[in-house]
Amino acid sequence: MTARRIRDIEYQLLPGTPRKTTDIVLERDGKIVVRPPAGYTPEQVDAVVESKRMWIYRNLAEWKDLNASAVAREWVNGETFLYLGSAYRLSIVSNQDCDLLLKDGRFCLSREVIEKGGIEAAKYVFESYYTDKGLRRFTERVSYYSPKVGVEVSGIKVKDMGYRWASCGKNGVLNFHWKCMMAPPRIIDYIIVHELCHFHEKNHTDSFWNEVDKVMPNYHERKNWLRQKGAGFDL
């Protein structure tokens, strides 16, 4: 990956692919990533980026608007936390056997977690909760969708993946961000199908999206929902 700049637009240039068109993607962290056809010179790629300048401006502006509403938590009673697309209020409770429990429509967090470890400890407890629940859900839903996509998965991991929702790792292992568990089930299913289809096609080519469409014809709506709402998934 090579960093390049054309006037006021900075982008990351990836190695070329056999496809005939240039793929320009705005990542979740706001970085612009460009993958051109094989054989394109850096100057040719610059020209393509220049031609897409207005599209890039619009998408960067939308990204900034979406990320302006980042979550700012105080970790007090009444704050809301997303889980499987629903919002649950926080209750800080005493004398609870476990650190975190979803009970009666509320996330009950042990007071001792805050008193002993502070905010970082509270975040860790929530991340662990999402990770544990996520591993169960991803295992179940991958088992459901993998035969439909026509692939076999050797393993599933749930962890912090920075600005990526998921990835298709080495030796058939799928990796998912624990934040995915904040999304509604239908969006989680889209993320799963998306990664499973990467077994067939590594890059986001027309062939790749055709594979997604075969299994999930309404993927466009889910993809757009994730792009617009995903910025709010945080602790």
Summary of the structure (lengths in Angstrom):
residues: 235
radius of gyration: 20.2
end to end distance: 30.6
largest distance: 65.2
contacts: 662
relative contact order: 0.11
helix: 46%
strand: 23%
